[in-house]
Amino acid sequence: MIDSILSYWQKQTDENKILVKRICLASIGLYVALQLVSFLLPIAITAGVSFWAYKHFIDKNPKVLS
């Protein structure tokens, strides 16, 4: 099976090889980007909700020390 894949790859033109390499790099880049988004999106949502709750529900201290 490996031999047939290698022989098929060797028969491809340079343009097709470049196209396959670009598609592979784009898919790896998209995978990394989606992993970062899935990691950072909940943190950003939590930070946004926390900031909103702080601004709306926490009273500022009226007696500021001077």
MDTraj code that builds the backbone (N, CA, C; nanometers):
import mdtraj as md
import numpy as np

residues = "MET ILE ASP SER ILE LEU SER TYR TRP GLN LYS GLN THR ASP GLU ASN LYS ILE LEU VAL LYS ARG ILE CYS LEU ALA SER ILE GLY LEU TYR VAL ALA LEU GLN LEU VAL SER PHE LEU LEU PRO ILE ALA ILE THR ALA GLY VAL SER PHE TRP ALA TYR LYS HIS PHE ILE ASP LYS ASN PRO LYS VAL LEU SER".split()
xyz = np.array([
    [0.0825, -0.1194, 0.0000],
    [0.0000, 0.0000, 0.0000],
    [0.0869, 0.1258, 0.0000],
    [0.1915, 0.1258, 0.0822],
    [0.2815, 0.2421, 0.0858],
    [0.3478, 0.2610, -0.0501],
    [0.3841, 0.1519, -0.1147],
    [0.4489, 0.1622, -0.2457],
    [0.3560, 0.2252, -0.3485],
    [0.2289, 0.1885, -0.3434],
    [0.1354, 0.2466, -0.4403],
    [0.1143, 0.3948, -0.4142],
    [0.1135, 0.4346, -0.2868],
    [0.0978, 0.5769, -0.2543],
    [0.2199, 0.6550, -0.2995],
    [0.3389, 0.5997, -0.2745],
    [0.4613, 0.6687, -0.3163],
    [0.4720, 0.6784, -0.4680],
    [0.4357, 0.5725, -0.5376],
    [0.4417, 0.5784, -0.6838],
    [0.3396, 0.6777, -0.7379],
    [0.2227, 0.6845, -0.6751],
    [0.1224, 0.7820, -0.7175],
    [0.1732, 0.9243, -0.6943],
    [0.2385, 0.9474, -0.5806],
    [0.2918, 1.0801, -0.5490],
    [0.4004, 1.1190, -0.6483],
    [0.4852, 1.0257, -0.6850],
    [0.5940, 1.0553, -0.7775],
    [0.5431, 1.0846, -0.9182],
    [0.4266, 1.0323, -0.9536],
    [0.3698, 1.0562, -1.0859],
    [0.3023, 1.1929, -1.0965],
    [0.2760, 1.2578, -0.9858],
    [0.2062, 1.3863, -0.9864],
    [0.2971, 1.4963, -1.0391],
    [0.2350, 1.5973, -1.0989],
    [0.3113, 1.7114, -1.1471],
    [0.3504, 1.7994, -1.0284],
    [0.4451, 1.8877, -1.0527],
    [0.4899, 1.9779, -0.9460],
    [0.3771, 2.0689, -0.8983],
    [0.2914, 2.1110, -0.9885],
    [0.1793, 2.1975, -0.9498],
    [0.0841, 2.1251, -0.8551],
    [0.0572, 1.9979, -0.8833],
    [-0.0312, 1.9215, -0.7961],
    [0.0319, 1.8961, -0.6598],
    [0.1630, 1.8733, -0.6591],
    [0.2322, 1.8528, -0.5310],
    [0.2270, 1.9792, -0.4457],
    [0.2469, 2.0939, -0.5102],
    [0.2408, 2.2209, -0.4380],
    [0.0993, 2.2446, -0.3843],
    [-0.0015, 2.2123, -0.4644],
    [-0.1412, 2.2282, -0.4216],
    [-0.1707, 2.1417, -0.2995],
    [-0.1242, 2.0170, -0.3022],
    [-0.1464, 1.9277, -0.1880],
    [-0.0745, 1.9806, -0.0639],
    [0.0466, 2.0303, -0.0796],
    [0.1218, 2.0841, 0.0343],
    [0.0532, 2.2084, 0.0911],
    [0.0010, 2.2936, 0.0042],
    [-0.0698, 2.4140, 0.0515],
    [-0.1971, 2.3778, 0.1272],
    [-0.2695, 2.2790, 0.0753],
    [-0.3915, 2.2357, 0.1433],
    [-0.3582, 2.1776, 0.2803],
    [-0.2518, 2.0992, 0.2882],
    [-0.2098, 2.0422, 0.4174],
    [-0.1705, 2.1519, 0.5159],
    [-0.0930, 2.2489, 0.4704],
    [-0.0528, 2.3587, 0.5589],
    [-0.1725, 2.4418, 0.6029],
    [-0.2661, 2.4657, 0.5111],
    [-0.3856, 2.5426, 0.5466],
    [-0.4708, 2.4671, 0.6479],
    [-0.4819, 2.3361, 0.6325],
    [-0.5627, 2.2589, 0.7272],
    [-0.4965, 2.2537, 0.8641],
    [-0.3647, 2.2442, 0.8675],
    [-0.2946, 2.2467, 0.9962],
    [-0.3104, 2.3836, 1.0618],
    [-0.2982, 2.4904, 0.9835],
    [-0.3172, 2.6252, 1.0372],
    [-0.4578, 2.6474, 1.0887],
    [-0.5569, 2.5984, 1.0153],
    [-0.6956, 2.6113, 1.0596],
    [-0.7196, 2.5326, 1.1876],
    [-0.6605, 2.4142, 1.1975],
    [-0.6744, 2.3336, 1.3184],
    [-0.6156, 2.4064, 1.4394],
    [-0.4970, 2.4630, 1.4230],
    [-0.4324, 2.5362, 1.5332],
    [-0.5156, 2.6585, 1.5715],
    [-0.5659, 2.7312, 1.4729],
    [-0.6472, 2.8497, 1.5008],
    [-0.7746, 2.8127, 1.5764],
    [-0.8415, 2.7057, 1.5347],
    [-0.9636, 2.6646, 1.6028],
    [-0.9352, 2.6144, 1.7439],
    [-0.8222, 2.5505, 1.7650],
    [-0.7861, 2.5077, 1.8994],
    [-0.7633, 2.6287, 1.9899],
    [-0.6968, 2.7318, 1.9386],
    [-0.6744, 2.8529, 2.0174],
    [-0.8053, 2.9240, 2.0481],
    [-0.8936, 2.9310, 1.9492],
    [-1.0235, 2.9957, 1.9706],
    [-1.1041, 2.9193, 2.0746],
    [-1.1031, 2.7866, 2.0650],
    [-1.1817, 2.7078, 2.1607],
    [-1.1234, 2.7177, 2.3006],
    [-0.9946, 2.7494, 2.3122],
    [-0.9339, 2.7689, 2.4435],
    [-0.9598, 2.9092, 2.4963],
    [-0.9476, 3.0087, 2.4095],
    [-0.9546, 3.1476, 2.4551],
    [-1.0964, 3.2046, 2.4609],
    [-1.1896, 3.1508, 2.3830],
    [-1.3247, 3.2048, 2.3818],
    [-1.3946, 3.1951, 2.5170],
    [-1.3900, 3.0825, 2.5874],
    [-1.4535, 3.0794, 2.7206],
    [-1.3875, 3.1757, 2.8199],
    [-1.2577, 3.1934, 2.8082],
    [-1.1885, 3.2878, 2.8966],
    [-1.2354, 3.4302, 2.8660],
    [-1.2475, 3.4643, 2.7382],
    [-1.2922, 3.5985, 2.6998],
    [-1.4366, 3.6222, 2.7422],
    [-1.5227, 3.5228, 2.7271],
    [-1.6622, 3.5377, 2.7688],
    [-1.6710, 3.5560, 2.9200],
    [-1.5961, 3.4766, 2.9947],
    [-1.5958, 3.4890, 3.1406],
    [-1.5444, 3.6256, 3.1843],
    [-1.4387, 3.6727, 3.1190],
    [-1.3854, 3.8047, 3.1532],
    [-1.4863, 3.9143, 3.1207],
    [-1.5531, 3.9031, 3.0079],
    [-1.6526, 4.0040, 2.9703],
    [-1.7712, 4.0067, 3.0651],
    [-1.8221, 3.8900, 3.1019],
    [-1.9350, 3.8838, 3.1946],
    [-1.8933, 3.9340, 3.3321],
    [-1.7732, 3.8987, 3.3753],
    [-1.7241, 3.9459, 3.5057],
    [-1.7106, 4.0980, 3.5072],
    [-1.6571, 4.1543, 3.4013],
    [-1.6415, 4.2993, 3.3941],
    [-1.7779, 4.3687, 3.3930],
    [-1.8728, 4.3120, 3.3161],
    [-2.0069, 4.3690, 3.3119],
    [-2.0724, 4.3636, 3.4504],
    [-2.0585, 4.2501, 3.5205],
    [-2.1171, 4.2368, 3.6542],
    [-2.0496, 4.3336, 3.7518],
    [-1.9198, 4.3500, 3.7392],
    [-1.8480, 4.4437, 3.8257],
    [-1.8981, 4.5863, 3.8037],
    [-1.9136, 4.6252, 3.6780],
    [-1.9577, 4.7613, 3.6487],
    [-2.1011, 4.7866, 3.6937],
    [-2.1894, 4.6871, 3.6870],
    [-2.3308, 4.7086, 3.7153],
    [-2.3704, 4.6787, 3.8597],
    [-2.2993, 4.5935, 3.9276],
    [-2.3435, 4.5499, 4.0594],
    [-2.2529, 4.5910, 4.1748],
    [-2.1313, 4.6369, 4.1471],
    [-2.0409, 4.6775, 4.2541],
    [-2.0470, 4.8295, 4.2659],
    [-2.0823, 4.8759, 4.3862],
    [-2.0875, 5.0196, 4.4112],
    [-1.9475, 5.0707, 4.4408],
    [-1.9197, 5.1867, 4.3859],
    [-1.7899, 5.2479, 4.4145],
    [-1.7926, 5.3060, 4.5547],
    [-1.6780, 5.3091, 4.6179],
    [-1.6664, 5.3605, 4.7547],
    [-1.6850, 5.5126, 4.7525],
    [-1.7916, 5.5639, 4.8175],
    [-1.8135, 5.7091, 4.8165],
    [-1.7136, 5.7837, 4.9041],
    [-1.6534, 5.7144, 5.0012],
    [-1.5586, 5.7804, 5.0925],
    [-1.4164, 5.7478, 5.0472],
    [-1.3665, 5.8269, 4.9572],
    [-1.2312, 5.8058, 4.9041],
    [-1.1342, 5.8711, 5.0018],
    [-1.0323, 5.7988, 5.0438],
    [-0.9319, 5.8552, 5.1336],
    [-0.8456, 5.9538, 5.0544],
    [-0.8203, 6.0690, 5.1173],
    [-0.7388, 6.1676, 5.0472],
    [-0.6138, 6.2010, 5.1263],
])
top = md.Topology()
chain = top.add_chain()
for i, resn in enumerate(residues, 1):
    res = top.add_residue(resn, chain, resSeq=i)
    for name in ("N", "CA", "C"):
        top.add_atom(name, md.element.get_by_symbol(name[0]), res)
traj = md.Trajectory(xyz[None], top)
